[in-house]
């Protein structure tokens, strides 16, 4: 399986998974035109796309979903709550599929399992996607808080895209109003570097070949702080895979899932205001 983070951060998120001639787009937080540009830049084959799966309806995860699904003629898969929240944006002939919570749904050569999370959206999900060879990728961002169910879902994966949204000190000194800081750090908000590090250390194992740090806040985090926290937490575990930081403004190079390569740490580039 090949995993390409097309962009991740406060202003947009999208992850492309490719395996066995099929491709699946997880989240579409950029315009359809920008998604096309990013896929082309990353060498992704849009003709192989079989569906768009959404974690939730917030604009930085679903901005281009309605237009892209209609333009590319692919189904839109999400929780029933997310599909209801997006209903007014969808064209009448757009195919939608409600993901059954906790059970497997199939899309071409992929099996998708949807796990509810605590984020402040209609019915947000953490996703585990498995290809035909049994390789399993977890997408866990905008998860709210590190629950026992989330930790269980993150076990025994070959790759994990994990939210490291904010540094707790930078959040406190960010200049955000107290209500915004409380939302970000609260049960329905985002994982901090510290919370993500504890979760990663709990679920790390020798077969986890890739850990991608995602959804970094433009204002309340840096790649260096996220890497420092995760590197320290993983030092005493069996993890020997690649630790990679996502970028906001352009795609990461495609990353192979389930292969043993040397550790690779890539910095986040880009900035600007956006939703944390």
TATAVEN-V389885 format. One record per backbone hydrogen bond with DSSP energy under -1.0 kcal/mol. NH is the residue of the N-H (numbers start at 1). CO is the residue of the C=O. If there is no record, write none. Layout:
# TATAVEN-V389885
((NH CO) (NH CO))
This chain:
# TATAVEN-V389885
((2 18) (3 255) (4 16) (6 14) (7 14) (8 247) (13 60) (14 7) (15 26) (16 4) (17 24) (18 2) (19 22) (22 19) (23 48) (24 17) (25 51) (26 15) (27 53) (28 61) (29 13) (35 31) (36 32) (37 33) (38 34) (39 35) (40 36) (41 37) (42 38) (44 39) (48 45) (49 46) (50 23) (52 75) (53 25) (54 77) (61 58) (62 58) (63 59) (64 28) (65 62) (68 64) (69 65) (70 66) (71 67) (72 68) (74 69) (76 95) (77 52) (78 97) (83 79) (84 80) (85 81) (86 82) (89 86) (94 91) (97 76) (99 78) (102 114) (103 100) (105 112) (107 110) (110 107) (111 130) (112 105) (113 128) (115 126) (117 124) (118 143) (120 188) (121 119) (125 55) (126 115) (127 139) (128 113) (129 137) (130 111) (131 135) (134 131) (137 129) (138 159) (139 127) (140 161) (144 189) (145 143) (147 145) (151 147) (152 148) (153 149) (154 150) (155 152) (158 136) (159 136) (160 210) (161 138) (162 212) (163 140) (164 214) (165 191) (167 220) (171 167) (172 168) (173 169) (174 171) (181 177) (182 178) (183 179) (184 180) (185 181) (186 182) (189 186) (190 184) (193 166) (196 192) (197 193) (198 194) (199 195) (200 196) (201 197) (202 198) (203 199) (204 200) (208 205) (209 158) (209 207) (211 242) (212 160) (213 244) (214 162) (217 165) (226 222) (227 223) (228 224) (229 225) (230 226) (231 227) (232 228) (233 229) (234 230) (237 234) (242 209) (244 211) (246 213) (248 269) (249 269) (252 5) (255 3) (257 1) (261 259))
